Amino acid sequence: MPRALAISPTAPALAAAAELRDAYEWVPLEEAECVVALGGDGFMLQTLHAMLERRRILPVFGMNLGTVGFLMNDWRIDALDDRLARTRPFRVSPLSMTATTIDGETVVLPAINEVSLLRETRQTAKLEITINDRVVLAELVADGMLVATPAGSTAYNLSANGPILPLGSALLTLTPISPFRPRRWRGAILPERTRIGIRVLEANKRPVSAVADQREVREVASVHVEIDHTRDLTLLFDPEHALDDRITMEQFIA
């Protein structure tokens, strides 16, 4: 399978790339059928976002040369052809975030893990939440909230005490960040086809930013989030290190 190499600009990744270039044949991205990404989870997200900007989205096989490597396979130089032939593919559907700022600018960004809204000052955010254009929470007072995919449910969402969603569950999680009112609301699990709207109340007094994975839009007035099935991504995993197994086992880590 013709493959291209994507390399994080870190010393371990650059050293590993030099070894791989000596051991295997590589082609330019335009001629490739898959991409081998060297780095950590952050670099994997960058690589997947780069795929979303292409007309032809390629599957990505990551090898961990970072810290956690949740989205990555183990780094090994041996038997790469055999590993690629035996991989299990996992399809991941990104979120599409449409954010409108206080000044009326509209920004559309994809998110693979989550879309998060965060207060910009010491004052709490006040948010109105709609589901499929119906107001379901007139006022959430919190540090913010996030919408996470199954692939992202073990990232920021889990740190915010959100639920872990099995890969392939066709669900999204709506998770408050440090909620103050209503005290008993701890979030919701929603079908992935749901259209989620968030309106920032008192937006000038209580400014809020919206972040799609790593890209931020400041001082938003409203945000709409929904799944974008027109740009599905494919991640490749060794059979013994499949993403669905990793997500399942995260529920048993103390």
N, C-alpha and C positions, 0 to 999 in steps of 0.2 A: 504494500500500500504506500503510494507516495506521501511523504509526510514533511511538514515544515516544523521548525523549531522556534519556540517563543521563550525568551530568556529574561528572567528578572535581573536588574542591574546590581546584584549582590555578589560578593566574592564566591560563596559556595555555588551559586547557580552558574556563574561564569566559568568556574573550574569544571563543573559537571558538563557544561556545554562543550568545552574543549575536548573532553573525553568522548562524548557522544559523536562529535564531528569526525573524530579519528576512527571510530568503530563502525559507523553506519553512513549510508547515503541519505542526503537531504535535498529537498527541492524548495524553490521559492513558494511563498504562500499562495500565489496565484495558480500554481500547478499542483497544489497539495490536495489530498483527500482527507487528511486529518492533521491536527496540530498537537505536538508534544510540548507542554508548558512546564518550565522548570522554575520553581519558586515556592512561595507559600500561598495561603488562602487569599490574601490580598491581591497577589499577582494573578491568581486564577480568576478572580472577579474582573480584573482589568482585561485579561485575555478574552473572557466571555463577553464583556461589554464591547470589545473591539470586533468580535464576531457579529454582534447585533448591528454594527454599522456597515457590514458587508452585504452585497446582493446574495452571495452564496455562503450560508452559515456552515462551517465545518465542525465536526465533532472534535472534542478536546480531551486529551489524556494527560493529566497532570502528574508530575513526580515531585514529592515534597522535599524542598531544600529551605523551608522556612521553619516556623515554630510549631504550630498546631497541625496544620495540614489536613483539616477535616475534609476538604474537597479534593484531596490529592491521594495518589498512590505512593507506595514506598519508592524511594530512590534506589535504583539498581541499574548498573550498566549492562548486565548480561541478559541475553535472550529477549531483547526488546521486540523483535519481529514476532516471536511466539506469544509474548504478552499482549501485543496489539491484536493478534488474531483471536485471542481467547477472551477479550474484554466483554464485559456486560455493559450495554448502553443504557443510560438513564436520561429520559427527556425532562427538561425543566422549562416551564413556561414563565417568562418574566412578567413583572407588573409594569403597567404604564401609569406614570404619575403626571397629571396635568395640574400645574400650580399657577394660580393667578395672584400677582402681587398687589399690594395696596395701591401702587401706581398704575395698575391695569395691564402690566406685562404678563403674557402667558408663556410658560415654559413647560415643554413636554419632555420627560426623561424616563428611561427604563430603569427598573430595579430588579435584581435577581434575588437578593436576600429579603430586603424590606424597604418600605417607605416609612420614615419617621418624622414626626412633627415635634419640635423642641422649643421651649421658651427661650427667648434671647436675653432676657433681663432677670433680675431677682424676683419679679412678679410672676405668679403662676399664670399659666395659659388658661383661657376659657374657650372651649370648643363645642360646637354643635355638630352632632354626627347624624348623617342620613344613610339609610340603606335602601338602594333602588328608589331614590328620590323621596323616601319617607323618613321624616324625623323620628329617630328612635331614642335619642338622648339629647334633650334640649340644652343641657349645659354640663360639660365635663370640666371640672377644675383640677388641673394636674400639671406636672412638669411637661407633659406631652403625651403622645400616643404613637403607636406604630401599627402598620399592616405588614404581616410577614407571610411568605410562601412556605411550603413544607421544607424546601431546601434551606431557607433562612430561619426556620423556627428554632434551630439550636444555636443561633448566633445572638444578636442583640435581644431578640424576643425572649430567649431563655433567661438571659440576665435580668430582664424586666419581669420575671416570674410568669411569662406566658407559656402556653402549652406546647409540647412537642407534637408536630404533625407528621404522620407517616408519609413517606414519599409515595406519590400516586394516589393520595387520599382525595384529591380534587377539592381541597379545603384551603381557606385562609384564616389566619388568626388576627383578631383586632385586640390589641393589648394596651392598656393605659400605662403610662410611666409615672410612678409616684403619685397615684390619684389621691385627692383630698375630698372631693365631692363628685358623685355620690360615694359614700364610704364603702358600700357593700358591692359596688360594681367592679368586677375583676377582669372584664373583657368578654369577648365572644368568639366562637368558632363559626365560620360562615362558608357556604358553598363558593367555590372559586369563581362562579359566574356573577357573583354579587358586584354591584356597582357601589362603591363606598365614597361618600362625600363628607368632607370636614370643612366647616366654616369657622373662621377665627372670630370670636366675639371680642369687641373692644380692641381691634387689631392695632390701632395706633397707640393705645395706652399699654397694651400687653403684646408686644411684637413676638412673632413666632416664625421660625425657619422650617423649611421642609427639605428633607435629605433623602435622595434616591440612591441607596447604597453609599457611595462616597461623594456624591455631587449635591451641593447645597443651593437652595434658593432662599434668600433672606426676605423677611417682612412679607409673608404671604397673607392673603385675605381668604383664600379658599383653596382646597386641594381635592381632586377627584382621582380615585385609584381603581383600576380594574386589571384583570388578567389580559395579556396580549398573546393570543394563540397563533398569531400570524408570524411570530418570530421565535418559535420554540428552539431551545438549545439542547445539544446532546453532550453529556459527559460520559467518558469511558472509564470503567473501573476494572481492576483485576477481580476475578470471581470471588476471591477470598477477602476482598476489601471493598465490598459493594456499599454504595451510599445508603441504600435502604436499611441494611443491617446496622450501619453506624448510627443512623438516626434512631432506630429502635433501641439499641443498647444504651444510648444517652439517657434513657429513662431510668436506668438502673445504676447510674453513677451517683454515689453519695456526695 
